[in-house]
Amino acid sequence: MFAHGAMKYVLTILIVIFDQWISGIHSRWKRLEINIAPFSEDWVQSGAVDPTIYAKCASAGLLVPIAFGKTIPPQYSNYPIAAGIKPQDWDGFHDFILWDELIRAGPIASIFIGLVVGAPPLQKFASASLQQKIFPEILSGTKRICLAVTEPDAGSDVRNVRTTAEKSADGSHYIVNGSKKWITNGMFSDYFMTLVRTGGPGAGGLSMLLIPRSEGLRTRKLEVVAGPLSATTYVTFEDVKVPAEYLIGAEGQGFKQTMVNFNHERLWIAFQAIRGCRVALEDAFSWALKREAFDKTLIEQPVVRNKFGNCGRMVESLQAWTEQIIYELENLDDADGARLLGGTTALLKVESGMVCKYVAEECLKIMGGLGLTKTGQGARIEAFYRAVPSYTVPGGSEDVLIDLGVREALKLHKQAEKARAKI
């Protein structure tokens, strides 16, 4: 169930989301259960989703809200939006429920990750002319974007990114050299929103550069434990020539731009975690109702009910906390949202991973051998158990984010003390 903050949106979304948001497309595309779920296993086996699906998702109104999250800019109101919701009415709870449904449908959600994390810097910091060129391409589904920050030697330690972008003597372009690793959706992306070093060491020397796929840019798929459709990629830049107007904002602003973007990514990871847990619990509960052991169904065993009780309290708490942050973000401007909720969002992301680990393991134990099987009644639990690292590693490791949460709280405390001293 959704907590009170989201309840008023449930009828708006859940009643119409399957019947209206695919308006204009053949009837077999009307519902995720019809168009997505039956094909998920085939896509996982082949390692890719049919590219035509992405274009149909654009027509169905998925890409615009996925790109912008809680607020859709009015200049993009001419694009279709899921459930026929007006762009001025779309908010963070709509975004939450949209992702809840996509995750419920299966692993296809993985193909949108690049857009989720790559579009916000373009929308928040890029020049109007660059936005006008790129957004029509990525919102129509004709081209795709991803975020390229992590490197082989710089994961959570973003300040030490080494990929360089040197400006030409005439100032017309940058020459980029270096490599990025674990870049989600990189294999099929046309644009790479890339953190590069344009200056000296440390955070002040970092800038964000949008790099089109071009000569000297090479991609190699990385096989990872989870997310078979995410196209995780190793990217190499060798003397890649990038127009100077593809700089995002100003030089030296890349670290700040990356940190602001992380808040969005971490909240979105919580969205995925909640539905992933609920799917696993749904299947485990169904099994416990019919599986008999020691002359009783599993659900009649106190130890099994204890597992469900603990999982339930964790998932409901995680959802309530997530909705609290969504509500606060709805009532704060972007600057105050980043300043006041950055540390809290980091801790929420940590909690999401911890809850996923607990729920996945308990559901797997309830399923027994079926929980280890990639097909049949335990398939979704097996997949969720395998996917847990995708909730705990991306967006920052647990240790780093716990420390960040405390440091942000200390920062706010000092700011409050200074404000009181002036009174």
BELLIN-V885711 format. One record per residue. RES is the residue in one small letter. SS is DSSP state (~ for helix, > for strand, _ for the rest). PSI is psi in whole degrees, 0 to 359 (none if undefined). Layout:
# BELLIN-V885711
res=RES ss=SS psi=PSI
res=RES ss=SS psi=PSI
This chain:
# BELLIN-V885711
res=m ss=_ psi=151
res=f ss=_ psi=144
res=a ss=_ psi=173
res=h ss=~ psi=321
res=g ss=~ psi=331
res=a ss=~ psi=350
res=m ss=~ psi=323
res=k ss=~ psi=346
res=y ss=~ psi=343
res=v ss=~ psi=313
res=l ss=~ psi=323
res=t ss=~ psi=317
res=i ss=~ psi=301
res=l ss=~ psi=330
res=i ss=_ psi=324
res=v ss=_ psi=348
res=i ss=_ psi=327
res=f ss=_ psi=336
res=d ss=_ psi=340
res=q ss=_ psi=332
res=w ss=_ psi=352
res=i ss=_ psi=22
res=s ss=_ psi=134
res=g ss=_ psi=351
res=i ss=_ psi=156
res=h ss=_ psi=145
res=s ss=~ psi=336
res=r ss=~ psi=351
res=w ss=~ psi=8
res=k ss=_ psi=333
res=r ss=_ psi=144
res=l ss=~ psi=325
res=e ss=~ psi=329
res=i ss=~ psi=318
res=n ss=~ psi=339
res=i ss=_ psi=298
res=a ss=~ psi=316
res=p ss=~ psi=339
res=f ss=~ psi=355
res=s ss=~ psi=315
res=e ss=~ psi=320
res=d ss=~ psi=318
res=w ss=~ psi=319
res=v ss=~ psi=318
res=q ss=~ psi=321
res=s ss=~ psi=344
res=g ss=_ psi=12
res=a ss=_ psi=154
res=v ss=_ psi=140
res=d ss=_ psi=123
res=p ss=~ psi=333
res=t ss=~ psi=337
res=i ss=~ psi=321
res=y ss=~ psi=317
res=a ss=~ psi=323
res=k ss=~ psi=328
res=c ss=~ psi=324
res=a ss=~ psi=314
res=s ss=~ psi=330
res=a ss=_ psi=356
res=g ss=_ psi=21
res=l ss=~ psi=324
res=l ss=~ psi=324
res=v ss=~ psi=307
res=p ss=~ psi=329
res=i ss=~ psi=321
res=a ss=~ psi=323
res=f ss=~ psi=347
res=g ss=_ psi=240
res=k ss=_ psi=343
res=t ss=_ psi=119
res=i ss=_ psi=118
res=p ss=_ psi=141
res=p ss=~ psi=333
res=q ss=~ psi=349
res=y ss=~ psi=20
res=s ss=_ psi=347
res=n ss=_ psi=352
res=y ss=_ psi=150
res=p ss=_ psi=143
res=i ss=_ psi=138
res=a ss=~ psi=137
res=a ss=~ psi=10
res=g ss=~ psi=18
res=i ss=_ psi=138
res=k ss=_ psi=142
res=p ss=_ psi=325
res=q ss=_ psi=343
res=d ss=_ psi=344
res=w ss=_ psi=136
res=d ss=_ psi=190
res=g ss=~ psi=329
res=f ss=~ psi=324
res=h ss=~ psi=317
res=d ss=~ psi=316
res=f ss=~ psi=312
res=i ss=~ psi=325
res=l ss=~ psi=312
res=w ss=~ psi=327
res=d ss=~ psi=318
res=e ss=~ psi=320
res=l ss=~ psi=318
res=i ss=~ psi=323
res=r ss=~ psi=329
res=a ss=~ psi=340
res=g ss=_ psi=194
res=p ss=~ psi=358
res=i ss=~ psi=334
res=a ss=~ psi=335
res=s ss=~ psi=332
res=i ss=~ psi=353
res=f ss=~ psi=358
res=i ss=~ psi=318
res=g ss=~ psi=319
res=l ss=~ psi=319
res=v ss=~ psi=315
res=v ss=~ psi=342
res=g ss=~ psi=330
res=a ss=~ psi=322
res=p ss=~ psi=316
res=p ss=~ psi=325
res=l ss=~ psi=318
res=q ss=~ psi=323
res=k ss=~ psi=330
res=f ss=~ psi=344
res=a ss=_ psi=161
res=s ss=_ psi=157
res=a ss=~ psi=322
res=s ss=~ psi=323
res=l ss=~ psi=320
res=q ss=~ psi=317
res=q ss=~ psi=333
res=k ss=~ psi=316
res=i ss=~ psi=318
res=f ss=~ psi=318
res=p ss=~ psi=328
res=e ss=~ psi=316
res=i ss=~ psi=336
res=l ss=~ psi=336
res=s ss=_ psi=350
res=g ss=_ psi=3
res=t ss=_ psi=333
res=k ss=_ psi=161
res=r ss=_ psi=158
res=i ss=> psi=154
res=c ss=> psi=171
res=l ss=> psi=130
res=a ss=> psi=94
res=v ss=_ psi=307
res=t ss=_ psi=142
res=e ss=> psi=167
res=p ss=_ psi=327
res=d ss=_ psi=12
res=a ss=> psi=93
res=g ss=_ psi=264
res=s ss=_ psi=338
res=d ss=_ psi=71
res=v ss=~ psi=330
res=r ss=~ psi=339
res=n ss=~ psi=22
res=v ss=_ psi=137
res=r ss=_ psi=343
res=t ss=_ psi=127
res=t ss=> psi=150
res=a ss=> psi=104
res=e ss=> psi=130
res=k ss=> psi=140
res=s ss=_ psi=161
res=a ss=_ psi=325
res=d ss=_ psi=359
res=g ss=_ psi=11
res=s ss=_ psi=339
res=h ss=> psi=170
res=y ss=> psi=149
res=i ss=> psi=119
res=v ss=> psi=133
res=n ss=> psi=139
res=g ss=> psi=197
res=s ss=> psi=154
res=k ss=> psi=149
res=k ss=> psi=152
res=w ss=> psi=41
res=i ss=> psi=113
res=t ss=_ psi=133
res=n ss=_ psi=10
res=g ss=~ psi=329
res=m ss=~ psi=326
res=f ss=~ psi=18
res=s ss=_ psi=148
res=d ss=_ psi=336
res=y ss=> psi=141
res=f ss=> psi=109
res=m ss=> psi=103
res=t ss=> psi=131
res=l ss=> psi=123
res=v ss=> psi=164
res=r ss=> psi=112
res=t ss=_ psi=349
res=g ss=_ psi=210
res=g ss=_ psi=191
res=p ss=_ psi=162
res=g ss=_ psi=182
res=a ss=~ psi=326
res=g ss=~ psi=345
res=g ss=~ psi=8
res=l ss=> psi=144
res=s ss=> psi=162
res=m ss=> psi=131
res=l ss=> psi=131
res=l ss=> psi=116
res=i ss=> psi=115
res=p ss=> psi=151
res=r ss=_ psi=121
res=s ss=_ psi=185
res=e ss=_ psi=132
res=g ss=_ psi=350
res=l ss=> psi=120
res=r ss=> psi=145
res=t ss=> psi=142
res=r ss=> psi=129
res=k ss=> psi=139
res=l ss=_ psi=128
res=e ss=_ psi=123
res=v ss=_ psi=166
res=v ss=_ psi=333
res=a ss=_ psi=167
res=g ss=_ psi=59
res=p ss=_ psi=339
res=l ss=_ psi=3
res=s ss=_ psi=350
res=a ss=_ psi=53
res=t ss=_ psi=136
res=t ss=> psi=145
res=y ss=> psi=124
res=v ss=> psi=132
res=t ss=> psi=131
res=f ss=> psi=121
res=e ss=> psi=100
res=d ss=> psi=47
res=v ss=> psi=127
res=k ss=> psi=121
res=v ss=> psi=127
res=p ss=> psi=141
res=a ss=~ psi=332
res=e ss=~ psi=355
res=y ss=~ psi=5
res=l ss=> psi=136
res=i ss=> psi=111
res=g ss=_ psi=229
res=a ss=_ psi=159
res=e ss=_ psi=146
res=g ss=_ psi=359
res=q ss=_ psi=3
res=g ss=~ psi=322
res=f ss=~ psi=313
res=k ss=~ psi=317
res=q ss=~ psi=321
res=t ss=~ psi=318
res=m ss=~ psi=318
res=v ss=~ psi=320
res=n ss=~ psi=328
res=f ss=~ psi=325
res=n ss=~ psi=316
res=h ss=~ psi=315
res=e ss=~ psi=320
res=r ss=~ psi=321
res=l ss=~ psi=319
res=w ss=~ psi=325
res=i ss=~ psi=323
res=a ss=~ psi=321
res=f ss=~ psi=312
res=q ss=~ psi=318
res=a ss=~ psi=318
res=i ss=~ psi=310
res=r ss=~ psi=324
res=g ss=~ psi=317
res=c ss=~ psi=317
res=r ss=~ psi=322
res=v ss=~ psi=315
res=a ss=~ psi=317
res=l ss=~ psi=323
res=e ss=~ psi=313
res=d ss=~ psi=321
res=a ss=~ psi=322
res=f ss=~ psi=318
res=s ss=~ psi=320
res=w ss=~ psi=318
res=a ss=~ psi=335
res=l ss=~ psi=335
res=k ss=~ psi=339
res=r ss=_ psi=128
res=e ss=> psi=138
res=a ss=> psi=134
res=f ss=_ psi=42
res=d ss=_ psi=18
res=k ss=> psi=152
res=t ss=> psi=157
res=l ss=~ psi=323
res=i ss=~ psi=342
res=e ss=~ psi=351
res=q ss=_ psi=124
res=p ss=~ psi=322
res=v ss=~ psi=326
res=v ss=~ psi=318
res=r ss=~ psi=325
res=n ss=~ psi=320
res=k ss=~ psi=313
res=f ss=~ psi=321
res=g ss=~ psi=316
res=n ss=~ psi=318
res=c ss=~ psi=317
res=g ss=~ psi=316
res=r ss=~ psi=326
res=m ss=~ psi=314
res=v ss=~ psi=318
res=e ss=~ psi=322
res=s ss=~ psi=318
res=l ss=~ psi=318
res=q ss=~ psi=317
res=a ss=~ psi=318
res=w ss=~ psi=317
res=t ss=~ psi=314
res=e ss=~ psi=327
res=q ss=~ psi=315
res=i ss=~ psi=320
res=i ss=~ psi=315
res=y ss=~ psi=315
res=e ss=~ psi=319
res=l ss=~ psi=328
res=e ss=~ psi=335
res=n ss=_ psi=12
res=l ss=_ psi=150
res=d ss=_ psi=170
res=d ss=~ psi=320
res=a ss=~ psi=313
res=d ss=~ psi=327
res=g ss=~ psi=315
res=a ss=~ psi=319
res=r ss=~ psi=316
res=l ss=~ psi=333
res=l ss=~ psi=2
res=g ss=~ psi=312
res=g ss=~ psi=319
res=t ss=~ psi=320
res=t ss=~ psi=324
res=a ss=~ psi=317
res=l ss=~ psi=325
res=l ss=~ psi=318
res=k ss=~ psi=321
res=v ss=~ psi=312
res=e ss=~ psi=323
res=s ss=~ psi=314
res=g ss=~ psi=319
res=m ss=~ psi=319
res=v ss=~ psi=319
res=c ss=~ psi=315
res=k ss=~ psi=316
res=y ss=~ psi=310
res=v ss=~ psi=316
res=a ss=~ psi=317
res=e ss=~ psi=317
res=e ss=~ psi=319
res=c ss=~ psi=321
res=l ss=~ psi=319
res=k ss=~ psi=325
res=i ss=~ psi=321
res=m ss=~ psi=338
res=g ss=~ psi=223
res=g ss=~ psi=330
res=l ss=~ psi=332
res=g ss=~ psi=348
res=l ss=~ psi=2
res=t ss=_ psi=134
res=k ss=_ psi=356
res=t ss=_ psi=164
res=g ss=~ psi=203
res=q ss=~ psi=336
res=g ss=~ psi=8
res=a ss=~ psi=317
res=r ss=~ psi=327
res=i ss=~ psi=318
res=e ss=~ psi=316
res=a ss=~ psi=320
res=f ss=~ psi=317
res=y ss=~ psi=318
res=r ss=~ psi=333
res=a ss=~ psi=353
res=v ss=_ psi=318
res=p ss=~ psi=335
res=s ss=~ psi=349
res=y ss=~ psi=336
res=t ss=~ psi=332
res=v ss=_ psi=305
res=p ss=_ psi=149
res=g ss=_ psi=1
res=g ss=_ psi=136
res=s ss=_ psi=161
res=e ss=~ psi=311
res=d ss=~ psi=316
res=v ss=~ psi=317
res=l ss=~ psi=327
res=i ss=~ psi=315
res=d ss=~ psi=319
res=l ss=~ psi=317
res=g ss=~ psi=318
res=v ss=~ psi=318
res=r ss=~ psi=322
res=e ss=~ psi=323
res=a ss=~ psi=319
res=l ss=~ psi=321
res=k ss=~ psi=314
res=l ss=~ psi=324
res=h ss=~ psi=315
res=k ss=~ psi=322
res=q ss=~ psi=321
res=a ss=~ psi=321
res=e ss=~ psi=318
res=k ss=~ psi=319
res=a ss=~ psi=320
res=r ss=~ psi=325
res=a ss=~ psi=334
res=k ss=_ psi=346
res=i ss=_ psi=none
